[in-house]
Amino acid sequence: MERRARRAGTAPRTLAQRYVEEGMRHDDHPLIHFVDGPSGRRAALLGTGLDVWEVIATVRDNGNDLSEAAEYLGVPLGLVEAATYYGDYREEIDAEIALNHEEWQRGYEAFEAGQRALGS
């Protein structure tokens, strides 16, 4: 625990609390696990490389049609249904969707500024 906590840059007790919280969430939602990334630690669907926020955003983009979202993402419908984790952690997932949108907007504005600077 000490070694992992050092590597994570946190206190062992804090890491243990995270493991307990994530373990309880996983017990309630067995197809969800947790991954680290540039935006921090987040819920993801097992075996897909997809974060829950990505699945929920795709469902919304497809008129809340789970089958269409599953087809678009190339995953079985059951995995999209596993993103019902969102119902229990709506604020957390909505915040991740908003953060992604803000980053996209910032990137798009930088692209447009570059195009203007190049006279395109």
C-alpha positions in Angstrom: 0.0 0.0 0.0 2.8 2.4 0.9 4.5 1.8 -2.5 1.3 2.3 -4.5 0.4 5.4 -2.4 3.8 6.9 -3.1 3.4 6.2 -6.8 -0.1 7.8 -6.8 1.3 10.8 -4.8 -1.2 10.3 -2.0 -1.4 9.1 1.6 -1.9 5.3 2.1 -5.2 6.0 4.0 -6.5 8.1 1.1 -5.6 5.4 -1.4 -7.3 2.8 0.8 -10.5 4.9 1.0 -10.4 5.2 -2.8 -10.1 1.5 -3.2 -13.1 0.9 -0.8 -15.3 3.5 -2.6 -14.4 2.1 -6.1 -14.9 -1.5 -4.9 -18.4 -0.7 -3.6 -19.2 1.1 -6.9 -17.9 -1.9 -8.8 -20.0 -4.3 -6.7 -23.1 -2.3 -7.6 -22.1 -2.0 -11.3 -19.9 -5.0 -12.2 -19.1 -3.9 -15.8 -17.6 -0.6 -14.5 -14.0 -0.2 -13.5 -11.9 2.9 -12.8 -9.0 4.3 -14.9 -6.5 7.1 -14.6 -6.0 9.6 -17.4 -5.3 13.2 -18.2 -8.6 14.3 -16.7 -8.1 12.3 -13.6 -9.7 9.1 -12.4 -12.9 8.1 -14.0 -15.4 5.3 -14.5 -15.0 3.2 -17.7 -16.7 0.1 -19.2 -14.7 -3.1 -18.8 -13.0 -4.3 -21.9 -13.9 -1.4 -24.2 -11.6 1.5 -23.5 -14.7 3.7 -23.2 -15.4 6.0 -20.3 -18.9 6.1 -19.0 -19.2 9.8 -19.9 -18.3 8.9 -23.6 -21.1 6.3 -23.7 -23.7 8.7 -22.1 -22.7 11.5 -24.5 -23.1 9.1 -27.4 -26.5 8.0 -26.2 -27.6 11.6 -26.0 -26.1 12.3 -29.5 -28.2 9.4 -30.8 -31.6 10.7 -29.5 -31.3 8.5 -26.3 -31.5 5.4 -28.5 -29.3 2.8 -26.7 -29.2 0.5 -29.7 -28.0 3.2 -32.1 -25.4 4.3 -29.6 -24.2 0.7 -29.2 -24.0 0.3 -33.0 -22.1 3.6 -33.3 -19.6 2.7 -30.6 -19.2 -0.9 -31.9 -20.1 -2.5 -28.6 -22.8 -4.9 -27.5 -26.1 -3.2 -26.3 -25.5 -4.8 -22.8 -22.4 -2.7 -22.4 -24.2 0.5 -23.2 -26.9 -0.5 -20.7 -24.1 -1.0 -18.1 -23.6 2.8 -18.4 -26.7 3.1 -16.2 -24.0 3.7 -13.7 -24.9 7.3 -14.8 -28.1 7.1 -12.8 -26.3 6.7 -9.6 -23.5 9.2 -10.4 -25.1 11.7 -12.7 -23.3 14.8 -11.4 -19.9 13.2 -11.7 -20.6 12.0 -15.3 -22.2 15.3 -16.3 -19.1 17.2 -15.0 -16.9 14.9 -17.2 -19.1 15.6 -20.2 -18.9 19.3 -19.6 -15.1 19.2 -19.1 -14.7 17.4 -22.4 -16.9 20.0 -24.2 -14.9 22.8 -22.7 -11.7 21.2 -23.9 -13.1 20.6 -27.4 -14.3 24.2 -27.5 -10.9 25.5 -26.5 -9.2 23.3 -29.1 -11.6 24.4 -31.8 -11.1 28.1 -31.0 -7.3 27.6 -31.2 -7.7 25.9 -34.6 -9.8 28.8 -35.8 -7.3 31.3 -34.6 -4.6 29.4 -36.4 -6.6 29.4 -39.6 -7.2 33.1 -39.3 -3.5 33.8 -38.7 -2.6 31.8 -41.8 -5.2 33.7 -43.8 -7.2 30.6 -44.5 
